[in-house]
Amino acid sequence: MSRIVAVAPVLPRHAYPQSQIADELADILTTDPARRVLLKRLHASSGIDTRHLAVPLERYRTLGGFDETNALALSTGLDLAERAVRAALAAAGLEPADVDHLMLTTVTAIGAPSIDAMLVDRLGLRPDVTRLPSFGLGCAGGAAGLARVHDHLSGHPDQVAVLVSVELCSLTLQRDDDSTANLVASGLFGDGGAAVVMAGSGRVAPRAASGPARRTWTAAPRVVGSRSVLYPGSADALGWQVGSSGLRIVLSGGLPDVVRAHVADDVKALLTAQGAVPDDVATWLVHPGGPKILDAVQDALDLPHGALARSWANLARAGNLSSASVLHVLADGMADTPPPGALGVLAAFGPGVGVELVALRWPSDEHPSDEEGVA
C-alpha cells in the first residue's frame, strides 16, 4: 500500500465571477442573439460562482492561434506546477531531492519536453528522478494518476512520488464555434492544478517532518485499491477534436446517462475487493464534472443528501478543472480528517468514456500509521 501524505491545490490569480465571464464570452463566441441567451443561461445553471483563468479575462478577445495559446498553457502550467509541488513537499516536510518518481497529468498543455521535465531544473529535483508524463486521460487524470503512482510505489515501497496535475482549460477556447457543446464548455471549465505527495509503505516520515508536517504523515490515508473501466460505444461522448485551431471540445448531452448506467456496478466491484459495500463509505470524493454528472452519481449510488458536498463546493468556487478537480476535492476530504478507519472512494470520469476509481482507508486505532518511524 501507499500513503497520500500531502495534497496542494493551486489556482491562477485571475479570478472572476461567473456572470462576468459569461458577459465577456458572449461577445467573443457569437453574434446570434438566441445563442447569446443560451450561453448566459448555461453559465447561470452551471453551479459555478467563480472561475480562475490563466490570463486576464479581457485578453481572450485577442489571443492568437494554437501556437500562442499552447505556449501560454506550458508557461502558466509550469508556474502552477512549481507552486503546487513546493507547497505539497513543504506540507510533507520533504525537500525536492527526496522525490524519486514524478508523474504529470494534463490534457491542455502539450509539449516535449513536457512540464514534468521542465520541473526538474525549476525545482531542483534529482536528475535521476523517474518521470511519467500522461496526456489524454482528461478529467479522469487525477484519479488515474493516484492509481498509477500507487502501482509504482507498490513495486518501490521505499520511494517518495509526486503526482502533479495542471490544466489550462480556458486557453482551449474556440472563438469560431457557437455550438452548444462549446457554449457549455465555455461556462464549465476553469484553470488550476494540484500536486500530491505519496510515499511507499516502507518509507517513513523524515526527521524534518515535525508539527503540521508530522500530522500529515500520521493521518495519511492509504490507497487500498483501484479500478479502471472503459465503456464501449461511448468514445464520441467526451474528448477533443485536435486540429489547426487547437483542441475543440467533444461533449455529448448523453454523458450523464453513460455515468448513471455504469458507475454503481463499478463502485460495487471496487468495494467488493475490500469486503465493503457503498453504505460503508464515509467519504465520497467525486470529480465535479458538472451538475448533471454529480446528480447522475448521486442517483446511481443512492447516496444520502450531502454526500457529495465537497464536490459541489469545489464546482462553485472554481468550476471543472479537468484532471485537477478531483485532487482539489481530495484536499478538502483530507482536511476534514475523516474518523479513524474511514473508507473513502475517489472517482472521476474521462474520455473513453472511462471511469477511474480509487479506494482509500484512513488510519484506525487498531492499525495506526507508522508515524513513529523517522528517516
C-alpha positions in Angstrom: 0.0 0.0 0.0 1.0 3.6 -0.4 0.1 6.7 1.6 -1.2 10.1 0.4 0.9 12.3 2.6 0.0 15.8 1.3 -2.1 17.5 -1.3 -1.6 21.0 -2.5 -4.3 22.6 -4.8 -3.4 25.7 -6.7 -5.3 28.3 -8.8 -4.2 31.1 -11.1 -4.6 34.6 -9.6 -7.0 35.9 -12.2 -10.5 35.2 -10.7 -13.8 36.4 -12.0 -17.5 35.9 -11.1 -19.2 33.5 -13.5 -21.6 36.2 -14.6 -18.7 38.5 -15.7 -17.1 35.7 -17.7 -20.5 35.0 -19.4 -20.8 38.6 -20.5 -17.3 38.7 -21.9 -17.5 35.4 -23.7 -20.9 36.1 -25.2 -19.3 38.9 -27.2 -16.5 36.6 -28.3 -18.3 33.5 -29.2 -21.4 34.6 -31.1 -23.3 37.4 -32.7 -26.6 35.4 -32.7 -28.9 36.9 -30.0 -30.5 33.5 -29.4 -27.1 31.8 -28.9 -26.1 34.6 -26.5 -29.2 34.0 -24.4 -28.4 30.3 -24.4 -24.8 30.9 -23.4 -25.8 33.0 -20.4 -28.5 30.5 -19.4 -25.9 27.7 -19.5 -23.4 29.7 -17.5 -26.0 30.6 -14.9 -27.1 27.0 -14.4 -23.6 25.6 -14.1 -23.5 25.7 -10.3 -20.3 27.8 -10.6 -19.8 31.1 -8.7 -16.2 31.9 -9.6 -13.6 30.7 -12.0 -9.8 31.3 -12.2 -8.2 32.0 -15.6 -4.7 31.7 -16.9 -4.7 35.2 -18.3 -6.8 38.3 -17.6 -10.4 38.0 -19.0 -10.1 40.8 -21.5 -7.1 39.1 -23.2 -9.2 36.2 -24.5 -10.5 38.6 -27.2 -7.1 39.0 -28.7 -5.5 35.6 -28.2 -3.9 34.2 -31.4 -3.8 30.7 -32.7 -2.9 27.3 -31.2 0.9 28.2 -31.1 0.3 31.1 -28.8 -2.3 29.5 -26.6 -0.3 26.3 -26.1 2.8 28.3 -25.3 0.8 30.1 -22.7 -0.5 26.8 -21.4 3.0 25.5 -21.0 4.4 28.6 -19.3 1.4 29.1 -17.0 1.2 25.4 -16.3 4.9 25.2 -15.3 4.4 28.1 -12.8 1.3 26.4 -11.3 3.1 23.1 -11.1 6.0 24.6 -9.3 3.8 26.3 -6.8 1.8 23.1 -6.2 4.8 20.8 -5.8 6.7 23.2 -3.5 3.6 23.5 -1.3 3.0 19.8 -1.2 6.6 19.0 -0.3 6.6 21.6 2.4 3.5 20.2 3.9 5.1 16.8 4.0 8.4 18.0 5.5 10.3 16.9 2.4 12.8 18.5 0.0 12.9 18.3 -3.8 15.8 15.9 -3.6 13.6 13.4 -1.7 11.4 12.8 -4.8 12.2 9.6 -6.6 9.3 9.5 -9.1 7.3 12.3 -10.8 4.1 11.8 -12.7 2.4 14.6 -14.7 -1.2 14.6 -15.9 -2.6 17.2 -18.3 -4.9 17.3 -21.2 -4.4 21.0 -22.1 -0.7 21.7 -22.2 1.2 19.9 -24.9 5.0 19.9 -25.0 8.1 17.8 -25.5 9.9 18.2 -23.2 6.8 18.1 -21.1 6.1 20.1 -17.9 7.5 17.4 -15.7 10.9 17.6 -17.4 11.0 21.3 -17.0 10.1 20.9 -13.3 13.4 19.1 -12.7 15.5 22.2 -13.1 12.9 24.6 -11.8 12.5 22.7 -8.5 16.0 21.2 -8.2 14.8 17.6 -8.4 17.5 15.0 -8.7 18.5 14.4 -12.4 17.8 10.6 -11.9 14.2 11.2 -10.9 12.0 8.9 -12.9 9.2 10.6 -14.8 5.9 9.6 -16.4 4.0 12.3 -18.4 0.4 11.5 -19.2 -1.8 13.1 -21.8 -5.4 12.2 -22.8 -7.0 11.0 -19.6 -8.8 14.3 -19.3 -11.0 14.7 -16.2 -10.1 11.2 -15.1 -6.3 12.0 -15.0 -6.2 13.0 -11.3 -7.8 9.7 -10.2 -5.8 7.6 -12.7 -2.6 9.4 -11.6 -3.2 8.4 -8.0 -3.7 4.8 -9.0 -0.7 4.6 -11.3 1.6 6.3 -8.7 0.3 3.7 -6.2 1.2 1.0 -8.6 4.7 2.4 -8.9 5.1 2.6 -5.2 3.9 -0.9 -4.7 7.0 -2.0 -6.5 9.2 0.6 -4.9 8.0 0.8 -1.3 10.9 2.9 -0.1 10.3 5.7 -2.5 8.5 9.1 -2.5 6.5 10.1 -5.5 4.8 13.2 -6.6 1.7 13.4 -8.9 1.2 16.9 -10.5 -1.8 18.0 -12.5 -2.0 21.2 -14.5 -5.0 22.2 -16.6 -5.4 25.5 -18.6 -8.9 24.8 -20.0 -9.7 28.4 -20.8 -6.8 28.5 -23.3 -8.6 25.9 -25.5 -11.5 28.4 -26.1 -12.7 28.1 -29.8 -13.8 31.6 -30.8 -15.4 30.5 -34.1 -17.7 27.9 -32.5 -21.1 28.7 -31.1 -22.2 25.0 -30.9 -24.0 24.0 -27.8 -21.0 21.9 -26.7 -18.7 24.8 -26.9 -21.1 27.1 -25.1 -21.4 24.5 -22.3 -17.6 24.1 -22.1 -17.1 27.9 -22.0 -19.2 28.0 -18.9 -18.0 24.9 -17.1 -14.2 24.6 -17.3 -11.7 26.6 -15.3 -7.9 26.7 -14.8 -5.9 25.2 -12.0 -3.6 22.5 -10.8 -2.6 20.3 -7.8 0.3 18.2 -6.5 0.1 15.1 -4.4 3.0 13.7 -2.4 2.7 9.9 -1.9 5.0 7.5 0.0 5.5 3.8 -0.3 4.7 1.5 2.6 8.4 1.3 3.5 9.1 5.0 3.5 8.9 6.6 7.0 8.5 10.3 7.8 11.7 12.3 7.6 13.2 13.8 10.7 12.4 17.2 9.3 8.7 16.4 9.4 7.5 17.9 12.7 4.4 19.8 13.8 1.9 20.0 10.9 4.2 18.0 8.7 4.3 15.2 11.2 0.5 15.2 11.3 0.2 14.8 7.6 2.1 11.5 7.9 0.2 10.4 10.9 -3.2 11.0 9.3 -2.3 10.0 5.8 -4.9 7.8 4.1 -3.7 4.7 2.3 -4.6 3.7 -1.3 -6.0 0.2 -0.8 -7.5 -0.5 -4.3 -8.3 1.0 -7.7 -10.4 0.2 -10.7 -10.3 1.4 -14.3 -13.1 0.8 -16.8 -13.8 1.9 -20.4 -17.4 1.9 -21.5 -17.8 0.5 -25.1 -19.5 2.6 -27.7 -19.1 5.9 -25.8 -15.9 7.3 -27.4 -17.9 10.1 -29.0 -19.4 11.4 -25.8 -16.3 13.3 -24.4 -12.9 14.4 -25.6 -11.1 16.6 -28.0 -11.0 17.1 -31.8 -7.4 18.1 -32.5 -6.9 20.4 -35.5 -5.3 23.5 -36.7 -7.2 25.7 -34.2 -6.1 23.5 -31.3 -8.3 21.5 -29.0 -12.1 21.6 -29.9 -14.4 20.1 -27.3 -16.4 17.0 -27.8 -19.2 16.9 -25.2 -22.3 14.9 -25.6 -25.6 15.6 -23.8 -25.8 11.8 -23.2 -22.7 11.7 -20.9 -24.6 11.8 -17.7 -26.7 8.8 -18.9 -23.5 6.9 -19.5 -22.3 7.6 -16.0 -25.7 6.8 -14.5 -25.8 3.4 -16.3 -22.4 2.2 -15.2 -21.0 3.8 -12.1 -22.9 1.8 -9.4 -21.6 -1.5 -10.7 -18.1 -0.3 -10.9 -18.1 1.2 -7.4 -19.5 -2.0 -6.0 -16.8 -4.0 -7.8 -14.1 -1.8 -6.3 -15.6 -2.1 -2.8 -16.2 -5.9 -3.0 -12.5 -6.3 -3.3 -12.3 -4.5 0.1 -15.0 -6.6 1.7 -17.2 -3.5 1.7 -20.4 -2.0 0.2 -21.4 1.6 -0.6 -23.0 2.1 2.8 -19.6 1.5 4.4 -18.1 4.5 2.6 -17.7 7.5 4.9 -16.0 9.9 2.4 -17.0 10.3 -1.2 -14.5 12.3 -3.4 -16.1 12.7 -6.8 -14.9 14.8 -9.7 -17.2 17.8 -10.1 -17.8 17.4 -13.8 -20.9 19.5 -13.7 -24.3 19.4 -12.0 -25.7 16.7 -14.3 -22.6 14.4 -13.6 -22.9 14.9 -9.9 -26.6 14.2 -10.0 -26.0 11.1 -12.0 -23.5 9.7 -9.4 -25.8 10.7 -6.5 -28.8 8.9 -8.2 -26.9 5.8 -9.3 -25.4 5.2 -5.9 -28.4 6.3 -4.0 -26.2 8.5 -1.8 -27.5 10.4 1.2 -28.0 14.1 1.0 -24.7 16.0 1.4 -22.5 13.0 0.5 -21.1 15.0 -2.5 -21.0 18.3 -0.7 -17.2 18.7 -1.2 -17.7 18.2 -5.0 -20.5 20.8 -5.2 -18.4 23.3 -3.2 -15.4 22.8 -5.5 -17.6 23.3 -8.5 -19.0 26.5 -7.1 -15.6 28.1 -6.3 -13.5 27.1 -9.3 -15.5 25.2 -11.9 -14.4 22.0 -13.5 -10.6 21.9 -13.5 -10.4 18.7 -15.6 -7.8 16.3 -14.0 -7.0 18.7 -11.1 -10.6 19.0 -9.8 -10.8 15.6 -8.0 -7.5 16.4 -6.4 -8.9 19.6 -5.0 -11.8 17.6 -3.7 -9.3 15.1 -2.2 -7.5 18.0 -0.4 -10.8 19.1 1.2 -11.6 15.5 2.2 -8.2 15.1 3.9 -8.6 18.5 5.7 -11.9 17.3 7.1 -10.0 14.5 8.9 -12.4 11.5 8.5 -12.9 9.3 11.5 -10.3 6.5 12.3 -10.6 3.6 9.9 -12.9 5.5 7.5 -13.2 4.2 4.0 -13.2 6.6 1.1 -14.0 6.4 -2.6 -12.4 8.8 -5.1 -14.0 8.8 -8.6 -13.5 10.7 -11.9 -14.7 10.2 -15.5 -12.8 11.0 -18.7 -12.6 10.4 -22.4 -13.2 6.9 -23.5 -15.7 7.2 -21.8 -14.0 5.7 -18.8 -14.1 5.8 -15.0 -11.1 5.8 -12.7 -11.8 4.7 -9.1 -9.6 4.7 -6.1 -10.4 3.2 -2.6 -8.8 4.9 0.4 -8.6 3.9 4.0 -7.7 6.3 6.8 -5.6 5.0 9.8 -7.5 3.3 12.5 -7.0 3.0 16.2 -6.3 -0.8 15.7 -4.0 -0.2 12.8 -2.2 3.1 13.3 0.1 4.5 10.7 3.8 4.1 11.2 4.2 7.7 12.3 6.8 6.8 14.9 9.3 6.0 12.3 11.7 8.7 11.0 14.3 8.7 8.3 
